[in-house]
Amino acid sequence: MNRLLILGAGTAGTMMAAKMRRALPRDEWNITIVDQDNDHLYQPGLLFIPFGVYDESDVVRPRARYVPKGVDLLLSGIDVIEPGENRVRLMDGSLVDYDFLVIATGSRIAPDEMEGLTGPGWQKDIFDFYTLDGATKLHRALEDFEGGRLVLNVAEMPIKCPVAPLEFLFLADWYFHKRGMRDNVELVYATPLDGAFTKPMASKKLGGLLTDKGIQVETVFNAGSVDAERKILASWDEREVPYDLLVTVPTNMGAEVIERSDLGDELGFIPTDRNTLQAEVAPNVFVIGDATDLPSSKAGSVAHFQGEILEHNLLAAIAGEELAPDFDGHANCFVETGFGKAILIDFNYDVEPLPGRFPLAKVGPMRLLEESRMNHWGKLAFRWIYWNQLLAGREIPLVQAQLSMKGKENPAVPQAA
Amino acid sequence: MSTATIAGVPVELDAEGFMTDASQWTREIAEAIARDNGIDPLTDKHWQVIDFCRADNEAKGTPPTVRRITKGTGISTKEMYQLFPKGPGILSSKIAGLPKPKGCI
């Protein structure tokens, strides 16, 4: 019996378990998936928790329910990965051998990386919203907030879901409007980037929205420390940003087991072939989702697009055939902009987010790089798609793994009339 | 893109003054770019960073982040800001004759 071992039963790992169970014969292949607990978190939902739109019951379900029949789920921490031995040691000391390994251990926040962040102000007037605990406590803090300066800081890039900080600010603007206290709240975005986003056209569009909504932006702000007594966020070049409430997106790092196994870069992300998803460390090891060191977004849509290519490449590797260099960095993200609207962006390694329609030219129904109510409904409908289609490793109609130029308008190339 | 002569060598520069061909770089060019950016002279510590940036870019195909430089050289982030005031990531790349580091996506 051969074994495919999958580390991590989050978005990417669960999806791969479903895909590979359908693709590999049961009498030849055992599939085993490991995670430390049985709580599958719908991560895109965390954004809505601080504003009371969702609570815990909307975003957590048992992992076991989504791991398909015929796949062994082991609930245990992972001690160390040993690619040289083709085996993984679990926290309980047991060893699991594999023929092929898929690492889908994701990313985590590491607030201890910034001096003073987890000091006396932590979860008092400093909160994250990338964990269920942080998002839930931030909800209470927002409910109690009586006005003042709310600063959102991104510690350093890359972060999971690079549009989430912007969405948080847009939703905060809406939330305080609804509570009739927007005039008493200063919203400030302190970012290490030199604009609202990493790609020029989207940065211009999203930067314009920040201005329209009266949100101040501190660009090229590389935060170095927090003084919780004085309520000051300071940058390495000694700029000071005072806050009453600090919402932090701390440094994002790979899982601790990656560092313990010496498989990661300086942030614990795993060096991975940007087109085939094969790990650099060994030909029978593949990486998917947030755990890679790829310059693509860390987002569920990316894991979904990678899934189709990884399935193909795992089957090719098992058959001793050549891998397909087909992953193009494709990402597709809804950006909530508040007041029941959202923007949709679709891009890859080479093509930045462009205006147009999606997924069908002219018809849409989604608009690219433009606010619309339909986009907002799309974002909310995505939760159903996530639990029912995405985790089961099924395709989403009309949306291909590789980026399509259909419906996109490139201003550099004038459209024929 | 434009051509400029730095330290007697004609080099290609992008709109923000980053060299577009790392092979045109010399140590004299590094000293001249550093002077233009208010760093004079380049100390051994500066050279340690510059040499790391060039070697890492050669190996990885992209200039290193500040975090990667601190891990690779043992020089602290605080010290990086003293060596390359205002923007150690961008400035170390510029002086090392490498492209502007891309903000990660």
Boltz contact constraints between the chains, C-beta under 6 A:
constraints:
  - contact:
      token1: [A, 157]
      token2: [B, 103]
      max_distance: 6.0
  - contact:
      token1: [A, 157]
      token2: [B, 104]
      max_distance: 6.0
  - contact:
      token1: [A, 158]
      token2: [B, 104]
      max_distance: 6.0
  - contact:
      token1: [A, 193]
      token2: [B, 103]
      max_distance: 6.0
  - contact:
      token1: [A, 198]
      token2: [B, 103]
      max_distance: 6.0
  - contact:
      token1: [A, 198]
      token2: [B, 105]
      max_distance: 6.0
  - contact:
      token1: [A, 236]
      token2: [B, 81]
      max_distance: 6.0
  - contact:
      token1: [A, 237]
      token2: [B, 86]
      max_distance: 6.0
  - contact:
      token1: [A, 266]
      token2: [B, 67]
      max_distance: 6.0
  - contact:
      token1: [A, 266]
      token2: [B, 68]
      max_distance: 6.0
  - contact:
      token1: [A, 266]
      token2: [B, 71]
      max_distance: 6.0
  - contact:
      token1: [A, 295]
      token2: [B, 105]
      max_distance: 6.0
  - contact:
      token1: [A, 297]
      token2: [B, 105]
      max_distance: 6.0
